[in-house]
Amino acid sequence: GDYVWEDLNANGIQEGNEPGIAGVTVRLLNSSGSILLTDVTDGSGAYLFENLPPGTYIVEFVKPVGYEPTGANAGGDDTKDSDASASNGRTGSIDLSPNETDLSNDAGFYRLGSIGDYVWEDLNGNGVQDGGEPGISGVTVKLLNSGGTTIATDVTDGSGLYGFSSLTPGTYTVMVNTPSGYSTTPQNAGGDD
């Protein structure tokens, strides 16, 4: 047994600020893939299968609703990584010896995020969205990864809105192309982001 946790940065490694996920179904399978036992993670994300005879086992983690599996076997510490395959939720074979306790079979999951908002005509040029300032449609907005590579593009709708969804936790930059006939207003003006 061990632990199912929310991998807040999606790096596949358990870190101190990352909480357990309660209510995740975990299955113990034999070497042929047949279900032997089922458990559900407790409020801390822990699960346990006890009093097992020596043999070969597989642990299967059922993906919780709203989460995606993190990558398996990241980093160099097997007690702090995710052991579940992203494709089927299963660990590799676990050979259990007589009187052995193996508490290193973990699974990490993360939630996808979204980035987006609004491109508007700043009628008074103060860099703050004031009432009555209309959105600008047809503006190209790019989403860049931490390396500066464009990974997605959107165009503002009739209200000036754009959005990027289903994003893995990480560091991103939004680049708004200045529409023809306009100039950019001051960045980070006012006290309300």
Accessible surface in RSA format (square Angstrom, percent):
REM  Atomic radii and reference values for relative SASA: ProtOr
REM  Chains: A
REM  Algorithm: Lee & Richards
REM  Probe-radius: 1.40
REM  Slices: 20
REM RES _ NUM      All-atoms   Total-Side   Main-Chain    Non-polar    All polar
REM                ABS   REL    ABS   REL    ABS   REL    ABS   REL    ABS   REL
RES GLY A   1    13.96  17.2   0.00   N/A  13.96  17.2   0.00   0.0  13.96  31.3
RES ASP A   2    38.66  27.1  33.98  33.8   4.68  11.1   3.38   7.9  35.28  35.2
RES TYR A   3    47.57  22.2  47.57  27.1   0.00   0.0  34.05  25.6  13.52  16.7
RES VAL A   4     0.00   0.0   0.00   0.0   0.00   0.0   0.00   0.0   0.00   0.0
RES TRP A   5     0.14   0.1   0.14   0.1   0.00   0.0   0.14   0.1   0.00   0.0
RES GLU A   6    14.59   8.4  14.59  11.0   0.00   0.0   0.19   0.4  14.40  11.8
RES ASP A   7     0.00   0.0   0.00   0.0   0.00   0.0   0.00   0.0   0.00   0.0
RES LEU A   8    78.29  43.6  63.23  45.2  15.06  37.9  65.84  46.2  12.45  33.5
RES ASN A   9    71.04  49.0  57.78  55.8  13.26  31.9  34.44  82.9  36.60  35.4
RES ALA A  10    24.13  22.2   1.93   3.0  22.20  50.5   1.93   2.7  22.20  58.8
RES ASN A  11    57.74  39.8  38.91  37.6  18.83  45.3  35.75  86.0  21.99  21.3
RES GLY A  12     0.63   0.8   0.00   N/A   0.63   0.8   0.63   1.7   0.00   0.0
RES ILE A  13    53.95  30.7  53.95  40.2   0.00   0.0  53.95  38.9   0.00   0.0
RES GLN A  14    26.63  14.9  18.27  13.4   8.35  19.9   6.79  14.5  19.84  15.0
RES GLU A  15    67.09  38.5  55.25  41.8  11.85  28.2  35.11  67.9  31.98  26.1
RES GLY A  16    91.14 112.4   0.00   N/A  91.14 112.4  46.62 127.9  44.52  99.7
RES ASN A  17   116.72  80.5  87.56  84.6  29.16  70.2  49.83 119.9  66.89  64.6
RES GLU A  18    11.42   6.6   1.83   1.4   9.59  22.8   1.27   2.5  10.15   8.3
RES PRO A  19    66.68  48.6  56.00  51.0  10.68  38.8  66.68  55.1   0.00   0.0
RES GLY A  20    22.00  27.1   0.00   N/A  22.00  27.1   0.25   0.7  21.75  48.7
RES ILE A  21    15.02   8.5  12.24   9.1   2.78   6.7  15.02  10.8   0.00   0.0
RES ALA A  22    58.87  54.1  37.13  57.3  21.74  49.5  37.24  52.4  21.63  57.3
RES GLY A  23    52.16  64.3   0.00   N/A  52.16  64.3  25.18  69.1  26.98  60.4
RES VAL A  24     2.59   1.7   0.53   0.5   2.06   5.0   2.59   2.2   0.00   0.0
RES THR A  25    40.28  28.6  37.76  38.3   2.52   6.0  11.17  15.0  29.11  44.0
RES VAL A  26     0.00   0.0   0.00   0.0   0.00   0.0   0.00   0.0   0.00   0.0
RES ARG A  27    70.71  29.7  70.71  36.0   0.00   0.0   0.45   0.6  70.26  42.6
RES LEU A  28     4.76   2.6   4.76   3.4   0.00   0.0   4.76   3.3   0.00   0.0
RES LEU A  29     0.42   0.2   0.42   0.3   0.00   0.0   0.42   0.3   0.00   0.0
RES ASN A  30    45.04  31.1  45.04  43.5   0.00   0.0  16.39  39.5  28.64  27.7
RES SER A  31    73.60  62.2  49.41  65.9  24.19  55.7  17.82  38.0  55.77  78.1
RES SER A  32    99.54  84.1  59.27  79.1  40.27  92.8  34.17  72.8  65.37  91.6
RES GLY A  33    20.30  25.0   0.00   N/A  20.30  25.0   7.80  21.4  12.49  28.0
RES SER A  34    60.46  51.1  52.84  70.5   7.62  17.6  28.75  61.2  31.71  44.4
RES ILE A  35   100.25  57.0  72.40  53.9  27.85  67.1  72.40  52.1  27.85  75.6
RES LEU A  36    83.05  46.3  56.01  40.1  27.04  68.0  58.98  41.4  24.07  64.8
RES LEU A  37    81.17  45.2  76.38  54.6   4.80  12.1  81.17  57.0   0.00   0.0
RES THR A  38    80.12  57.0  47.74  48.4  32.38  77.2  35.86  48.2  44.27  66.9
RES ASP A  39    42.54  29.8  38.54  38.4   4.00   9.5   8.86  20.8  33.69  33.6
RES VAL A  40    79.69  52.4  67.66  61.2  12.04  29.0  67.66  58.8  12.04  32.7
RES THR A  41     5.49   3.9   0.00   0.0   5.49  13.1   0.00   0.0   5.49   8.3
RES ASP A  42    75.81  53.1  65.49  65.2  10.32  24.4  44.27 104.2  31.54  31.5
RES GLY A  43    70.52  87.0   0.00   N/A  70.52  87.0  35.54  97.5  34.98  78.3
RES SER A  44    74.51  63.0  64.56  86.2   9.95  22.9  32.94  70.2  41.56  58.2
RES GLY A  45     0.00   0.0   0.00   N/A   0.00   0.0   0.00   0.0   0.00   0.0
RES ALA A  46    39.18  36.0  36.41  56.2   2.76   6.3  36.71  51.7   2.47   6.5
RES TYR A  47     8.12   3.8   0.00   0.0   8.12  21.1   4.05   3.0   4.07   5.0
RES LEU A  48    82.59  46.0  67.75  48.5  14.84  37.3  67.75  47.6  14.84  39.9
RES PHE A  49    19.92  10.0   7.72   4.8  12.20  31.7  10.03   6.1   9.89  28.3
RES GLU A  50   117.41  67.4  96.23  72.8  21.18  50.4  20.66  40.0  96.74  79.0
RES ASN A  51   153.63 105.9 110.56 106.8  43.08 103.7  41.05  98.8 112.58 108.8
RES LEU A  52    45.37  25.3  22.17  15.9  23.20  58.3  22.70  15.9  22.67  61.0
RES PRO A  53    89.84  65.5  82.83  75.5   7.00  25.4  89.09  73.6   0.75   4.6
RES PRO A  54    76.66  55.9  56.76  51.7  19.90  72.3  57.24  47.3  19.42 120.7
RES GLY A  55    31.81  39.2   0.00   N/A  31.81  39.2  30.09  82.6   1.72   3.8
RES THR A  56    48.80  34.7  37.82  38.3  10.98  26.2  15.22  20.4  33.58  50.8
RES TYR A  57    16.04   7.5  16.04   9.1   0.00   0.0  11.06   8.3   4.98   6.1
RES ILE A  58    22.31  12.7  22.31  16.6   0.00   0.0  22.31  16.1   0.00   0.0
RES VAL A  59     4.47   2.9   4.47   4.0   0.00   0.0   4.47   3.9   0.00   0.0
RES GLU A  60    21.63  12.4  21.63  16.4   0.00   0.0   3.26   6.3  18.37  15.0
RES PHE A  61     5.21   2.6   0.00   0.0   5.21  13.6   0.00   0.0   5.21  14.9
RES VAL A  62    54.07  35.6  48.78  44.2   5.29  12.8  53.08  46.1   0.99   2.7
RES LYS A  63   102.26  49.9  85.40  52.4  16.86  40.2  52.80  47.5  49.46  52.7
RES PRO A  64    20.97  15.3  11.66  10.6   9.31  33.9  20.97  17.3   0.00   0.0
RES VAL A  65   149.83  98.6 126.78 114.8  23.05  55.6 132.44 115.1  17.39  47.2
RES GLY A  66    57.20  70.5   0.00   N/A  57.20  70.5  39.44 108.2  17.76  39.8
RES TYR A  67    28.54  13.3  27.57  15.7   0.97   2.5  13.36  10.0  15.18  18.7
RES GLU A  68    55.72  32.0  55.72  42.2   0.00   0.0   8.53  16.5  47.20  38.5
RES PRO A  69    30.00  21.9  22.04  20.1   7.96  28.9  22.04  18.2   7.96  49.5
RES THR A  70     2.07   1.5   0.18   0.2   1.89   4.5   1.38   1.9   0.69   1.0
RES GLY A  71    43.28  53.4   0.00   N/A  43.28  53.4  33.88  93.0   9.40  21.1
RES ALA A  72    42.13  38.7  16.08  24.8  26.04  59.2  16.08  22.6  26.04  69.0
RES ASN A  73   100.02  69.0  79.98  77.3  20.04  48.3  25.70  61.8  74.32  71.8
RES ALA A  74    29.80  27.4  20.07  31.0   9.73  22.1  28.43  40.0   1.37   3.6
RES GLY A  75    57.65  71.1   0.00   N/A  57.65  71.1  27.17  74.6  30.48  68.3
RES GLY A  76    90.35 111.4   0.00   N/A  90.35 111.4  42.82 117.5  47.53 106.4
RES ASP A  77    71.58  50.1  64.74  64.4   6.84  16.2  32.05  75.4  39.53  39.4
RES ASP A  78    76.72  53.7  68.49  68.2   8.23  19.5  37.70  88.7  39.02  38.9
RES THR A  79    71.41  50.8  66.75  67.7   4.66  11.1  58.27  78.3  13.14  19.9
RES LYS A  80    98.02  47.8  97.89  60.1   0.13   0.3  46.62  42.0  51.40  54.8
RES ASP A  81     6.13   4.3   6.13   6.1   0.00   0.0   0.20   0.5   5.93   5.9
RES SER A  82     0.92   0.8   0.92   1.2   0.00   0.0   0.00   0.0   0.92   1.3
RES ASP A  83    19.21  13.5  12.16  12.1   7.04  16.7   6.87  16.2  12.34  12.3
RES ALA A  84     3.80   3.5   3.41   5.3   0.39   0.9   3.41   4.8   0.39   1.0
RES SER A  85    35.81  30.3  30.83  41.2   4.97  11.5  24.29  51.7  11.51  16.1
RES ALA A  86    60.03  55.2  39.38  60.8  20.64  47.0  39.62  55.8  20.41  54.1
RES SER A  87   106.84  90.3  64.23  85.7  42.61  98.2  56.51 120.3  50.33  70.5
RES ASN A  88    85.26  58.8  65.17  63.0  20.09  48.4  34.81  83.8  50.46  48.8
RES GLY A  89    12.27  15.1   0.00   N/A  12.27  15.1  10.10  27.7   2.17   4.9
RES ARG A  90    77.51  32.5  73.07  37.2   4.44  10.6   9.70  13.3  67.81  41.1
RES THR A  91    10.88   7.7   2.99   3.0   7.89  18.8   3.62   4.9   7.25  11.0
RES GLY A  92    55.52  68.5   0.00   N/A  55.52  68.5  42.18 115.7  13.34  29.9
RES SER A  93    80.14  67.7  47.69  63.6  32.45  74.7  20.88  44.5  59.26  83.0
RES ILE A  94    23.85  13.6  20.51  15.3   3.33   8.0  23.85  17.2   0.00   0.0
RES ASP A  95   104.45  73.2  86.29  85.9  18.16  42.9  36.43  85.7  68.02  67.8
RES LEU A  96    21.95  12.2  15.98  11.4   5.96  15.0  16.64  11.7   5.30  14.3
RES SER A  97    63.03  53.3  56.50  75.4   6.53  15.1  25.55  54.4  37.48  52.5
RES PRO A  98   102.64  74.8  86.57  78.9  16.08  58.4  88.43  73.0  14.21  88.3
RES ASN A  99   161.82 111.6 118.08 114.1  43.74 105.3  39.88  96.0 121.94 117.9
RES GLU A 100    73.67  42.3  52.26  39.5  21.42  51.0  26.01  50.3  47.66  38.9
RES THR A 101   104.65  74.4  73.58  74.6  31.07  74.1  45.42  61.0  59.23  89.5
RES ASP A 102    37.27  26.1  26.86  26.7  10.41  24.6  10.90  25.7  26.37  26.3
RES LEU A 103    92.82  51.7  76.39  54.7  16.42  41.3  77.29  54.3  15.53  41.8
RES SER A 104    21.17  17.9  20.91  27.9   0.26   0.6  11.86  25.3   9.31  13.0
RES ASN A 105    11.35   7.8  11.35  11.0   0.00   0.0   0.00   0.0  11.35  11.0
RES ASP A 106     0.00   0.0   0.00   0.0   0.00   0.0   0.00   0.0   0.00   0.0
RES ALA A 107     0.13   0.1   0.13   0.2   0.00   0.0   0.13   0.2   0.00   0.0
RES GLY A 108     1.52   1.9   0.00   N/A   1.52   1.9   0.00   0.0   1.52   3.4
RES PHE A 109     4.63   2.3   4.63   2.9   0.00   0.0   4.63   2.8   0.00   0.0
RES TYR A 110    29.12  13.6  28.95  16.5   0.17   0.4   4.93   3.7  24.18  29.8
RES ARG A 111   127.38  53.5 119.13  60.7   8.24  19.6  35.67  48.8  91.71  55.6
RES LEU A 112    74.22  41.3  47.67  34.1  26.55  66.7  47.91  33.6  26.30  70.8
RES GLY A 113    33.52  41.3   0.00   N/A  33.52  41.3  32.49  89.2   1.03   2.3
RES SER A 114    87.05  73.6  54.96  73.3  32.09  73.9  33.98  72.4  53.07  74.4
RES ILE A 115    55.67  31.7  48.98  36.5   6.69  16.1  55.04  39.6   0.63   1.7
RES GLY A 116    37.98  46.8   0.00   N/A  37.98  46.8   7.75  21.3  30.23  67.7
RES ASP A 117    83.61  58.6  75.27  74.9   8.34  19.7  25.05  59.0  58.56  58.4
RES TYR A 118    54.70  25.5  41.54  23.6  13.16  34.2  27.70  20.8  27.00  33.3
RES VAL A 119    17.22  11.3  14.91  13.5   2.31   5.6  17.22  15.0   0.00   0.0
RES TRP A 120    52.42  21.0  39.30  19.0  13.12  30.8  39.30  21.0  13.12  21.3
RES GLU A 121    58.28  33.5  57.04  43.2   1.24   3.0   6.96  13.5  51.33  41.9
RES ASP A 122    18.84  13.2   3.57   3.6  15.27  36.1   3.57   8.4  15.27  15.2
RES LEU A 123   114.19  63.6  78.51  56.2  35.68  89.7  82.20  57.7  31.99  86.1
RES ASN A 124    95.64  66.0  60.79  58.7  34.86  83.9  42.95 103.4  52.69  50.9
RES GLY A 125    38.38  47.3   0.00   N/A  38.38  47.3  20.64  56.6  17.74  39.7
RES ASN A 126    61.53  42.4  47.74  46.1  13.79  33.2  34.02  81.9  27.51  26.6
RES GLY A 127    11.72  14.5   0.00   N/A  11.72  14.5   0.29   0.8  11.43  25.6
RES VAL A 128    54.58  35.9  51.39  46.5   3.19   7.7  54.58  47.4   0.00   0.0
RES GLN A 129    91.46  51.1  67.06  49.0  24.40  58.1  20.75  44.2  70.70  53.6
RES ASP A 130    51.64  36.2  41.80  41.6   9.83  23.3  25.06  59.0  26.57  26.5
RES GLY A 131    83.16 102.6   0.00   N/A  83.16 102.6  46.00 126.2  37.16  83.2
RES GLY A 132    74.62  92.0   0.00   N/A  74.62  92.0  43.34 118.9  31.27  70.0
RES GLU A 133    17.03   9.8   5.66   4.3  11.37  27.1   4.14   8.0  12.89  10.5
RES PRO A 134    65.26  47.6  55.32  50.4   9.95  36.2  65.26  53.9   0.00   0.0
RES GLY A 135    23.15  28.5   0.00   N/A  23.15  28.5   0.20   0.5  22.95  51.4
RES ILE A 136    21.45  12.2  18.44  13.7   3.01   7.2  21.45  15.4   0.00   0.0
RES SER A 137    64.08  54.1  46.41  61.9  17.67  40.7   9.98  21.3  54.10  75.8
RES GLY A 138    53.13  65.5   0.00   N/A  53.13  65.5  25.96  71.2  27.17  60.9
RES VAL A 139     3.33   2.2   0.62   0.6   2.71   6.5   3.33   2.9   0.00   0.0
RES THR A 140    41.86  29.8  39.21  39.7   2.65   6.3  13.79  18.5  28.06  42.4
RES VAL A 141     0.00   0.0   0.00   0.0   0.00   0.0   0.00   0.0   0.00   0.0
RES LYS A 142    59.95  29.2  59.95  36.8   0.00   0.0  14.00  12.6  45.95  48.9
RES LEU A 143     0.00   0.0   0.00   0.0   0.00   0.0   0.00   0.0   0.00   0.0
RES LEU A 144    24.70  13.8  24.70  17.7   0.00   0.0  24.70  17.3   0.00   0.0
RES ASN A 145    50.75  35.0  48.98  47.3   1.77   4.3  15.72  37.8  35.02  33.9
RES SER A 146    94.89  80.2  57.63  76.9  37.26  85.8  27.75  59.1  67.14  94.1
RES GLY A 147    69.53  85.7   0.00   N/A  69.53  85.7  37.80 103.7  31.72  71.0
RES GLY A 148    45.06  55.6   0.00   N/A  45.06  55.6  25.06  68.8  19.99  44.8
RES THR A 149    82.83  58.9  76.68  77.7   6.15  14.7  53.59  72.0  29.24  44.2
RES THR A 150    62.59  44.5  40.99  41.6  21.60  51.5  27.71  37.2  34.88  52.7
RES ILE A 151    82.80  47.1  47.02  35.0  35.79  86.3  54.20  39.0  28.60  77.6
RES ALA A 152    36.36  33.4  26.08  40.2  10.28  23.4  36.10  50.8   0.26   0.7
RES THR A 153    78.86  56.1  46.73  47.4  32.14  76.6  34.07  45.8  44.80  67.7
RES ASP A 154    43.81  30.7  39.79  39.6   4.02   9.5   8.67  20.4  35.14  35.0
RES VAL A 155    78.22  51.5  66.52  60.2  11.70  28.2  66.52  57.8  11.70  31.7
RES THR A 156     5.61   4.0   0.00   0.0   5.61  13.4   0.00   0.0   5.61   8.5
RES ASP A 157    69.95  49.0  60.34  60.1   9.61  22.7  42.53 100.1  27.42  27.3
RES GLY A 158    71.32  88.0   0.00   N/A  71.32  88.0  34.81  95.5  36.51  81.8
RES SER A 159    66.03  55.8  56.26  75.1   9.77  22.5  24.02  51.1  42.01  58.9
RES GLY A 160     0.00   0.0   0.00   N/A   0.00   0.0   0.00   0.0   0.00   0.0
RES LEU A 161    86.47  48.2  83.19  59.5   3.28   8.2  83.34  58.5   3.14   8.4
RES TYR A 162    31.63  14.8  17.73  10.1  13.90  36.2   7.49   5.6  24.13  29.7
RES GLY A 163    40.88  50.4   0.00   N/A  40.88  50.4  22.68  62.2  18.20  40.8
RES PHE A 164    12.86   6.4   7.35   4.6   5.51  14.3  11.58   7.0   1.29   3.7
RES SER A 165    81.53  68.9  63.46  84.7  18.07  41.6  30.03  64.0  51.50  72.1
RES SER A 166    79.65  67.3  57.21  76.4  22.44  51.7  26.37  56.1  53.29  74.7
RES LEU A 167    21.64  12.0  19.85  14.2   1.78   4.5  21.14  14.8   0.49   1.3
RES THR A 168    56.90  40.5  54.02  54.8   2.88   6.9  31.67  42.5  25.23  38.1
RES PRO A 169    38.07  27.7  17.89  16.3  20.19  73.4  29.67  24.5   8.40  52.2
RES GLY A 170    59.75  73.7   0.00   N/A  59.75  73.7  29.46  80.9  30.29  67.8
RES THR A 171   100.72  71.6  88.36  89.6  12.37  29.5  56.88  76.4  43.84  66.3
RES TYR A 172    54.78  25.6  26.56  15.1  28.23  73.4  13.93  10.5  40.86  50.4
RES THR A 173    77.40  55.0  72.45  73.4   4.95  11.8  49.23  66.1  28.17  42.6
RES VAL A 174    50.24  33.1  25.52  23.1  24.73  59.6  25.52  22.2  24.73  67.1
RES MET A 175    79.92  41.4  76.54  50.7   3.38   8.0  47.75  40.6  32.17  42.6
RES VAL A 176    64.88  42.7  42.83  38.8  22.04  53.1  42.83  37.2  22.04  59.8
RES ASN A 177    57.71  39.8  52.53  50.8   5.18  12.5  23.61  56.8  34.10  33.0
RES THR A 178    71.78  51.1  43.63  44.2  28.15  67.1  28.00  37.6  43.78  66.2
RES PRO A 179    31.15  22.7  20.44  18.6  10.71  38.9  29.71  24.5   1.43   8.9
RES SER A 180   114.99  97.2  82.37 109.9  32.62  75.1  56.72 120.8  58.27  81.6
RES GLY A 181    85.96 106.0   0.00   N/A  85.96 106.0  43.09 118.2  42.87  96.0
RES TYR A 182    90.63  42.3  70.14  39.9  20.49  53.3  48.19  36.2  42.44  52.3
RES SER A 183   101.50  85.8  76.64 102.3  24.86  57.3  42.31  90.1  59.19  82.9
RES THR A 184   114.90  81.7  80.12  81.2  34.79  82.9  72.59  97.5  42.31  64.0
RES THR A 185    42.23  30.0  30.68  31.1  11.55  27.5  20.13  27.0  22.10  33.4
RES PRO A 186    79.55  58.0  61.68  56.2  17.87  65.0  73.63  60.8   5.93  36.8
RES GLN A 187   158.37  88.6 127.90  93.5  30.47  72.5  43.37  92.3 115.00  87.2
RES ASN A 188   123.94  85.5  85.08  82.2  38.86  93.6  37.93  91.3  86.02  83.1
RES ALA A 189    32.21  29.6  12.91  19.9  19.31  43.9  21.53  30.3  10.68  28.3
RES GLY A 190    61.77  76.2   0.00   N/A  61.77  76.2  30.97  85.0  30.80  69.0
RES GLY A 191    90.11 111.1   0.00   N/A  90.11 111.1  42.11 115.5  48.01 107.5
RES ASP A 192   138.12  96.7 111.92 111.4  26.20  61.9  42.71 100.5  95.41  95.2
RES ASP A 193   177.27 124.2 108.12 107.6  69.15 163.5  62.79 147.8 114.48 114.2
END  Absolute sums over single chains surface
CHAIN  1 A    10612.1       7073.8       3538.4       5491.7       5120.4
END  Absolute sums over all chains
TOTAL         10612.1       7073.8       3538.4       5491.7       5120.4
